[in-house]
């Protein structure tokens, strides 16, 4: 499967919290959709902000 729709940072996806860039989104990263924009958090930041993310998302998302 090719992801031709790349609206993320060129060459990779950056963590919305710490700016860490990954060329492919690891399974440990968490995506959060805010105002039609998808943000990604690395595993470290996801662990710290997981509560905030959960509060913003509908429970059905999980
Ligand atoms: Zn991060």
PDB file of the backbone (N, CA, C, O) and the ligand in Angstrom, with CONECT records:
HET     ZN  A 101       1
ATOM      1  N   UNK A   1       0.837  -1.190   0.000  1.00  0.00           N
ATOM      2  CA  UNK A   1       0.000   0.000   0.000  1.00  0.00           C
ATOM      3  C   UNK A   1       0.883   1.255   0.000  1.00  0.00           C
ATOM      4  O   UNK A   1       1.753   1.411   0.856  1.00  0.00           O
ATOM      5  N   UNK A   2       0.654   2.113  -0.936  1.00  0.00           N
ATOM      6  CA  UNK A   2       1.420   3.346  -1.005  1.00  0.00           C
ATOM      7  C   UNK A   2       0.612   4.527  -0.481  1.00  0.00           C
ATOM      8  O   UNK A   2      -0.531   4.746  -0.882  1.00  0.00           O
ATOM      9  N   UNK A   3       1.220   5.268   0.405  1.00  0.00           N
ATOM     10  CA  UNK A   3       0.559   6.461   0.915  1.00  0.00           C
ATOM     11  C   UNK A   3       0.979   7.640   0.059  1.00  0.00           C
ATOM     12  O   UNK A   3       1.977   8.303   0.343  1.00  0.00           O
ATOM     13  N   UNK A   4       0.219   7.895  -0.982  1.00  0.00           N
ATOM     14  CA  UNK A   4       0.577   9.005  -1.869  1.00  0.00           C
ATOM     15  C   UNK A   4       0.124  10.344  -1.305  1.00  0.00           C
ATOM     16  O   UNK A   4       0.631  11.397  -1.691  1.00  0.00           O
ATOM     17  N   UNK A   5      -0.822  10.291  -0.402  1.00  0.00           N
ATOM     18  CA  UNK A   5      -1.317  11.521   0.203  1.00  0.00           C
ATOM     19  C   UNK A   5      -0.446  11.914   1.386  1.00  0.00           C
ATOM     20  O   UNK A   5      -0.692  11.504   2.520  1.00  0.00           O
ATOM     21  N   UNK A   6       0.572  12.712   1.108  1.00  0.00           N
ATOM     22  CA  UNK A   6       1.484  13.091   2.181  1.00  0.00           C
ATOM     23  C   UNK A   6       1.301  14.554   2.537  1.00  0.00           C
ATOM     24  O   UNK A   6       1.786  15.447   1.842  1.00  0.00           O
ATOM     25  N   UNK A   7       0.597  14.780   3.626  1.00  0.00           N
ATOM     26  CA  UNK A   7       0.393  16.149   4.076  1.00  0.00           C
ATOM     27  C   UNK A   7       1.255  16.436   5.296  1.00  0.00           C
ATOM     28  O   UNK A   7       1.128  17.483   5.930  1.00  0.00           O
ATOM     29  N   UNK A   8       2.121  15.506   5.610  1.00  0.00           N
ATOM     30  CA  UNK A   8       2.977  15.684   6.772  1.00  0.00           C
ATOM     31  C   UNK A   8       4.331  16.274   6.351  1.00  0.00           C
ATOM     32  O   UNK A   8       4.551  16.587   5.182  1.00  0.00           O
ATOM     33  N   UNK A   9       5.208  16.413   7.309  1.00  0.00           N
ATOM     34  CA  UNK A   9       6.515  16.986   7.048  1.00  0.00           C
ATOM     35  C   UNK A   9       7.251  16.212   5.961  1.00  0.00           C
ATOM     36  O   UNK A   9       7.256  14.981   5.963  1.00  0.00           O
ATOM     37  N   UNK A  10       7.859  16.918   5.057  1.00  0.00           N
ATOM     38  CA  UNK A  10       8.583  16.267   3.967  1.00  0.00           C
ATOM     39  C   UNK A  10       9.688  15.370   4.508  1.00  0.00           C
ATOM     40  O   UNK A  10      10.513  15.798   5.315  1.00  0.00           O
ATOM     41  N   UNK A  11       9.692  14.135   4.061  1.00  0.00           N
ATOM     42  CA  UNK A  11      10.734  13.210   4.487  1.00  0.00           C
ATOM     43  C   UNK A  11      10.406  12.491   5.779  1.00  0.00           C
ATOM     44  O   UNK A  11      11.163  11.627   6.222  1.00  0.00           O
ATOM     45  N   UNK A  12       9.300  12.835   6.378  1.00  0.00           N
ATOM     46  CA  UNK A  12       8.967  12.133   7.605  1.00  0.00           C
ATOM     47  C   UNK A  12       7.824  12.795   8.338  1.00  0.00           C
ATOM     48  O   UNK A  12       7.296  13.822   7.910  1.00  0.00           O
ATOM     49  N   UNK A  13       7.459  12.195   9.435  1.00  0.00           N
ATOM     50  CA  UNK A  13       6.390  12.743  10.264  1.00  0.00           C
ATOM     51  C   UNK A  13       6.992  13.212  11.575  1.00  0.00           C
ATOM     52  O   UNK A  13       7.755  12.487  12.213  1.00  0.00           O
ATOM     53  N   UNK A  14       6.651  14.413  11.969  1.00  0.00           N
ATOM     54  CA  UNK A  14       7.219  14.965  13.190  1.00  0.00           C
ATOM     55  C   UNK A  14       6.258  14.839  14.356  1.00  0.00           C
ATOM     56  O   UNK A  14       5.045  14.980  14.206  1.00  0.00           O
ATOM     57  N   UNK A  15       6.824  14.572  15.510  1.00  0.00           N
ATOM     58  CA  UNK A  15       6.022  14.527  16.722  1.00  0.00           C
ATOM     59  C   UNK A  15       5.534  15.945  17.023  1.00  0.00           C
ATOM     60  O   UNK A  15       6.316  16.895  17.000  1.00  0.00           O
ATOM     61  N   UNK A  16       4.250  16.076  17.302  1.00  0.00           N
ATOM     62  CA  UNK A  16       3.666  17.400  17.531  1.00  0.00           C
ATOM     63  C   UNK A  16       4.142  18.003  18.848  1.00  0.00           C
ATOM     64  O   UNK A  16       4.004  19.205  19.072  1.00  0.00           O
ATOM     65  N   UNK A  17       4.694  17.179  19.704  1.00  0.00           N
ATOM     66  CA  UNK A  17       5.099  17.666  21.016  1.00  0.00           C
ATOM     67  C   UNK A  17       6.593  17.983  21.092  1.00  0.00           C
ATOM     68  O   UNK A  17       6.970  19.071  21.528  1.00  0.00           O
ATOM     69  N   UNK A  18       7.437  17.060  20.679  1.00  0.00           N
ATOM     70  CA  UNK A  18       8.880  17.268  20.840  1.00  0.00           C
ATOM     71  C   UNK A  18       9.590  17.497  19.520  1.00  0.00           C
ATOM     72  O   UNK A  18      10.764  17.866  19.509  1.00  0.00           O
ATOM     73  N   UNK A  19       8.887  17.282  18.385  1.00  0.00           N
ATOM     74  CA  UNK A  19       9.498  17.568  17.095  1.00  0.00           C
ATOM     75  C   UNK A  19      10.351  16.450  16.545  1.00  0.00           C
ATOM     76  O   UNK A  19      10.969  16.607  15.492  1.00  0.00           O
ATOM     77  N   UNK A  20      10.398  15.339  17.226  1.00  0.00           N
ATOM     78  CA  UNK A  20      11.144  14.184  16.762  1.00  0.00           C
ATOM     79  C   UNK A  20      10.546  13.693  15.444  1.00  0.00           C
ATOM     80  O   UNK A  20       9.328  13.578  15.311  1.00  0.00           O
ATOM     81  N   UNK A  21      11.408  13.405  14.477  1.00  0.00           N
ATOM     82  CA  UNK A  21      10.923  13.034  13.147  1.00  0.00           C
ATOM     83  C   UNK A  21      11.160  11.557  12.874  1.00  0.00           C
ATOM     84  O   UNK A  21      12.235  11.020  13.138  1.00  0.00           O
ATOM     85  N   UNK A  22      10.122  10.912  12.335  1.00  0.00           N
ATOM     86  CA  UNK A  22      10.239   9.509  11.931  1.00  0.00           C
ATOM     87  C   UNK A  22       9.884   9.402  10.459  1.00  0.00           C
ATOM     88  O   UNK A  22       8.933  10.039  10.004  1.00  0.00           O
ATOM     89  N   UNK A  23      10.629   8.609   9.711  1.00  0.00           N
ATOM     90  CA  UNK A  23      10.353   8.469   8.279  1.00  0.00           C
ATOM     91  C   UNK A  23       9.074   7.670   8.058  1.00  0.00           C
ATOM     92  O   UNK A  23       8.298   7.953   7.146  1.00  0.00           O
ATOM     93  N   UNK A  24       8.874   6.692   8.888  1.00  0.00           N
ATOM     94  CA  UNK A  24       7.618   5.943   8.857  1.00  0.00           C
ATOM     95  C   UNK A  24       7.061   5.994  10.267  1.00  0.00           C
ATOM     96  O   UNK A  24       7.798   5.900  11.248  1.00  0.00           O
ATOM     97  N   UNK A  25       5.773   6.141  10.349  1.00  0.00           N
ATOM     98  CA  UNK A  25       5.181   6.266  11.672  1.00  0.00           C
ATOM     99  C   UNK A  25       5.221   4.928  12.395  1.00  0.00           C
ATOM    100  O   UNK A  25       4.575   3.972  11.966  1.00  0.00           O
ATOM    101  N   UNK A  26       5.972   4.853  13.484  1.00  0.00           N
ATOM    102  CA  UNK A  26       6.030   3.604  14.256  1.00  0.00           C
ATOM    103  C   UNK A  26       4.678   3.290  14.869  1.00  0.00           C
ATOM    104  O   UNK A  26       3.863   4.182  15.103  1.00  0.00           O
ATOM    105  N   UNK A  27       4.455   2.022  15.124  1.00  0.00           N
ATOM    106  CA  UNK A  27       3.183   1.593  15.697  1.00  0.00           C
ATOM    107  C   UNK A  27       2.974   2.182  17.085  1.00  0.00           C
ATOM    108  O   UNK A  27       1.847   2.293  17.566  1.00  0.00           O
ATOM    109  N   UNK A  28       4.081   2.559  17.717  1.00  0.00           N
ATOM    110  CA  UNK A  28       3.982   3.088  19.072  1.00  0.00           C
ATOM    111  C   UNK A  28       3.545   4.544  19.083  1.00  0.00           C
ATOM    112  O   UNK A  28       3.176   5.086  20.126  1.00  0.00           O
ATOM    113  N   UNK A  29       3.590   5.177  17.904  1.00  0.00           N
ATOM    114  CA  UNK A  29       3.166   6.569  17.846  1.00  0.00           C
ATOM    115  C   UNK A  29       1.647   6.650  17.888  1.00  0.00           C
ATOM    116  O   UNK A  29       0.943   5.735  17.461  1.00  0.00           O
ATOM    117  N   UNK A  30       1.166   7.765  18.413  1.00  0.00           N
ATOM    118  CA  UNK A  30      -0.271   7.960  18.527  1.00  0.00           C
ATOM    119  C   UNK A  30      -0.691   9.127  17.644  1.00  0.00           C
ATOM    120  O   UNK A  30      -0.047  10.176  17.628  1.00  0.00           O
ATOM    121  N   UNK A  31      -1.780   8.928  16.911  1.00  0.00           N
ATOM    122  CA  UNK A  31      -2.301  10.011  16.079  1.00  0.00           C
ATOM    123  C   UNK A  31      -3.511  10.635  16.747  1.00  0.00           C
ATOM    124  O   UNK A  31      -4.351   9.939  17.317  1.00  0.00           O
ATOM    125  N   UNK A  32      -3.589  11.932  16.672  1.00  0.00           N
ATOM    126  CA  UNK A  32      -4.711  12.652  17.261  1.00  0.00           C
ATOM    127  C   UNK A  32      -5.257  13.631  16.233  1.00  0.00           C
ATOM    128  O   UNK A  32      -4.513  14.436  15.672  1.00  0.00           O
ATOM    129  N   UNK A  33      -6.548  13.558  15.991  1.00  0.00           N
ATOM    130  CA  UNK A  33      -7.144  14.422  14.988  1.00  0.00           C
ATOM    131  C   UNK A  33      -7.762  15.642  15.668  1.00  0.00           C
ATOM    132  O   UNK A  33      -8.674  15.524  16.486  1.00  0.00           O
ATOM    133  N   UNK A  34      -7.246  16.812  15.311  1.00  0.00           N
ATOM    134  CA  UNK A  34      -7.734  18.039  15.922  1.00  0.00           C
ATOM    135  C   UNK A  34      -8.084  19.047  14.846  1.00  0.00           C
ATOM    136  O   UNK A  34      -7.228  19.424  14.046  1.00  0.00           O
ATOM    137  N   UNK A  35      -9.330  19.487  14.817  1.00  0.00           N
ATOM    138  CA  UNK A  35      -9.767  20.507  13.861  1.00  0.00           C
ATOM    139  C   UNK A  35      -9.406  20.128  12.431  1.00  0.00           C
ATOM    140  O   UNK A  35      -8.949  20.970  11.658  1.00  0.00           O
ATOM    141  N   UNK A  36      -9.609  18.871  12.082  1.00  0.00           N
ATOM    142  CA  UNK A  36      -9.344  18.419  10.718  1.00  0.00           C
ATOM    143  C   UNK A  36      -7.871  18.226  10.434  1.00  0.00           C
ATOM    144  O   UNK A  36      -7.486  17.957   9.296  1.00  0.00           O
ATOM    145  N   UNK A  37      -7.045  18.362  11.454  1.00  0.00           N
ATOM    146  CA  UNK A  37      -5.611  18.199  11.267  1.00  0.00           C
ATOM    147  C   UNK A  37      -5.146  17.019  12.096  1.00  0.00           C
ATOM    148  O   UNK A  37      -5.475  16.903  13.277  1.00  0.00           O
ATOM    149  N   UNK A  38      -4.375  16.142  11.466  1.00  0.00           N
ATOM    150  CA  UNK A  38      -3.901  14.976  12.197  1.00  0.00           C
ATOM    151  C   UNK A  38      -2.518  15.254  12.774  1.00  0.00           C
ATOM    152  O   UNK A  38      -1.595  15.624  12.049  1.00  0.00           O
ATOM    153  N   UNK A  39      -2.389  15.075  14.062  1.00  0.00           N
ATOM    154  CA  UNK A  39      -1.101  15.293  14.707  1.00  0.00           C
ATOM    155  C   UNK A  39      -0.600  13.958  15.229  1.00  0.00           C
ATOM    156  O   UNK A  39      -1.384  13.074  15.576  1.00  0.00           O
ATOM    157  N   UNK A  40       0.704  13.830  15.277  1.00  0.00           N
ATOM    158  CA  UNK A  40       1.288  12.583  15.752  1.00  0.00           C
ATOM    159  C   UNK A  40       2.168  12.842  16.956  1.00  0.00           C
ATOM    160  O   UNK A  40       2.856  13.859  17.047  1.00  0.00           O
ATOM    161  N   UNK A  41       2.127  11.894  17.874  1.00  0.00           N
ATOM    162  CA  UNK A  41       2.950  11.993  19.065  1.00  0.00           C
ATOM    163  C   UNK A  41       3.809  10.748  19.174  1.00  0.00           C
ATOM    164  O   UNK A  41       3.317   9.633  18.998  1.00  0.00           O
ATOM    165  N   UNK A  42       5.086  10.930  19.461  1.00  0.00           N
ATOM    166  CA  UNK A  42       5.966   9.783  19.602  1.00  0.00           C
ATOM    167  C   UNK A  42       5.586   9.004  20.862  1.00  0.00           C
ATOM    168  O   UNK A  42       4.803   9.472  21.689  1.00  0.00           O
ATOM    169  N   UNK A  43       6.147   7.830  20.983  1.00  0.00           N
ATOM    170  CA  UNK A  43       5.756   6.974  22.108  1.00  0.00           C
ATOM    171  C   UNK A  43       5.998   7.648  23.451  1.00  0.00           C
ATOM    172  O   UNK A  43       5.210   7.484  24.383  1.00  0.00           O
ATOM    173  N   UNK A  44       7.081   8.400  23.552  1.00  0.00           N
ATOM    174  CA  UNK A  44       7.382   9.068  24.816  1.00  0.00           C
ATOM    175  C   UNK A  44       6.356  10.134  25.138  1.00  0.00           C
ATOM    176  O   UNK A  44       5.821  10.178  26.246  1.00  0.00           O
ATOM    177  N   UNK A  45       6.082  10.995  24.169  1.00  0.00           N
ATOM    178  CA  UNK A  45       5.122  12.080  24.396  1.00  0.00           C
ATOM    179  C   UNK A  45       3.710  11.531  24.526  1.00  0.00           C
ATOM    180  O   UNK A  45       2.902  12.066  25.287  1.00  0.00           O
ATOM    181  N   UNK A  46       3.406  10.468  23.789  1.00  0.00           N
ATOM    182  CA  UNK A  46       2.073   9.895  23.844  1.00  0.00           C
ATOM    183  C   UNK A  46       1.772   9.420  25.258  1.00  0.00           C
ATOM    184  O   UNK A  46       0.656   9.555  25.759  1.00  0.00           O
ATOM    185  N   UNK A  47       2.810   8.856  25.890  1.00  0.00           N
ATOM    186  CA  UNK A  47       2.611   8.335  27.235  1.00  0.00           C
ATOM    187  C   UNK A  47       2.285   9.470  28.202  1.00  0.00           C
ATOM    188  O   UNK A  47       1.497   9.310  29.134  1.00  0.00           O
ATOM    189  N   UNK A  48       2.915  10.624  27.955  1.00  0.00           N
ATOM    190  CA  UNK A  48       2.711  11.749  28.863  1.00  0.00           C
ATOM    191  C   UNK A  48       1.427  12.507  28.568  1.00  0.00           C
ATOM    192  O   UNK A  48       0.808  13.075  29.467  1.00  0.00           O
ATOM    193  N   UNK A  49       1.036  12.511  27.308  1.00  0.00           N
ATOM    194  CA  UNK A  49      -0.137  13.310  26.939  1.00  0.00           C
ATOM    195  C   UNK A  49      -1.348  12.454  26.616  1.00  0.00           C
ATOM    196  O   UNK A  49      -2.349  12.950  26.098  1.00  0.00           O
ATOM    197  N   UNK A  50      -1.256  11.173  26.922  1.00  0.00           N
ATOM    198  CA  UNK A  50      -2.337  10.264  26.567  1.00  0.00           C
ATOM    199  C   UNK A  50      -3.654  10.688  27.200  1.00  0.00           C
ATOM    200  O   UNK A  50      -4.711  10.535  26.587  1.00  0.00           O
ATOM    201  N   UNK A  51      -3.608  11.206  28.387  1.00  0.00           N
ATOM    202  CA  UNK A  51      -4.846  11.623  29.039  1.00  0.00           C
ATOM    203  C   UNK A  51      -5.470  12.796  28.316  1.00  0.00           C
ATOM    204  O   UNK A  51      -6.683  12.822  28.108  1.00  0.00           O
ATOM    205  N   UNK A  52      -4.667  13.759  27.934  1.00  0.00           N
ATOM    206  CA  UNK A  52      -5.180  14.931  27.228  1.00  0.00           C
ATOM    207  C   UNK A  52      -5.753  14.528  25.884  1.00  0.00           C
ATOM    208  O   UNK A  52      -6.778  15.056  25.452  1.00  0.00           O
ATOM    209  N   UNK A  53      -5.091  13.593  25.227  1.00  0.00           N
ATOM    210  CA  UNK A  53      -5.559  13.137  23.922  1.00  0.00           C
ATOM    211  C   UNK A  53      -6.897  12.418  24.077  1.00  0.00           C
ATOM    212  O   UNK A  53      -7.821  12.641  23.296  1.00  0.00           O
ATOM    213  N   UNK A  54      -6.993  11.581  25.060  1.00  0.00           N
ATOM    214  CA  UNK A  54      -8.227  10.826  25.264  1.00  0.00           C
ATOM    215  C   UNK A  54      -9.403  11.754  25.529  1.00  0.00           C
ATOM    216  O   UNK A  54     -10.520  11.495  25.082  1.00  0.00           O
ATOM    217  N   UNK A  55      -9.149  12.818  26.246  1.00  0.00           N
ATOM    218  CA  UNK A  55     -10.235  13.734  26.581  1.00  0.00           C
ATOM    219  C   UNK A  55     -10.744  14.465  25.349  1.00  0.00           C
ATOM    220  O   UNK A  55     -11.905  14.872  25.304  1.00  0.00           O
ATOM    221  N   UNK A  56      -9.889  14.635  24.350  1.00  0.00           N
ATOM    222  CA  UNK A  56     -10.286  15.368  23.159  1.00  0.00           C
ATOM    223  C   UNK A  56     -10.979  14.463  22.143  1.00  0.00           C
ATOM    224  O   UNK A  56     -11.694  14.946  21.265  1.00  0.00           O
ATOM    225  N   UNK A  57     -10.772  13.178  22.260  1.00  0.00           N
ATOM    226  CA  UNK A  57     -11.344  12.262  21.281  1.00  0.00           C
ATOM    227  C   UNK A  57     -12.598  11.581  21.809  1.00  0.00           C
ATOM    228  O   UNK A  57     -12.757  11.378  23.013  1.00  0.00           O
ATOM    229  N   UNK A  58     -13.466  11.241  20.902  1.00  0.00           N
ATOM    230  CA  UNK A  58     -14.618  10.455  21.303  1.00  0.00           C
ATOM    231  C   UNK A  58     -14.145   9.064  21.706  1.00  0.00           C
ATOM    232  O   UNK A  58     -13.192   8.534  21.134  1.00  0.00           O
ATOM    233  N   UNK A  59     -14.797   8.494  22.665  1.00  0.00           N
ATOM    234  CA  UNK A  59     -14.378   7.194  23.140  1.00  0.00           C
ATOM    235  C   UNK A  59     -14.492   6.141  22.047  1.00  0.00           C
ATOM    236  O   UNK A  59     -13.825   5.107  22.095  1.00  0.00           O
ATOM    237  N   UNK A  60     -15.349   6.415  21.055  1.00  0.00           N
ATOM    238  CA  UNK A  60     -15.544   5.444  19.968  1.00  0.00           C
ATOM    239  C   UNK A  60     -14.306   5.348  19.096  1.00  0.00           C
ATOM    240  O   UNK A  60     -14.111   4.354  18.396  1.00  0.00           O
ATOM    241  N   UNK A  61     -13.450   6.401  19.135  1.00  0.00           N
ATOM    242  CA  UNK A  61     -12.247   6.399  18.305  1.00  0.00           C
ATOM    243  C   UNK A  61     -11.336   5.258  18.715  1.00  0.00           C
ATOM    244  O   UNK A  61     -10.700   4.640  17.861  1.00  0.00           O
ATOM    245  N   UNK A  62     -11.264   4.977  19.963  1.00  0.00           N
ATOM    246  CA  UNK A  62     -10.401   3.915  20.456  1.00  0.00           C
ATOM    247  C   UNK A  62     -11.094   2.581  20.281  1.00  0.00           C
ATOM    248  O   UNK A  62     -10.534   1.543  20.636  1.00  0.00           O
TER     249      UNK A  62
HETATM  250 ZN    ZN A 101       7.585  13.425  21.051  1.00  0.00          ZN
END
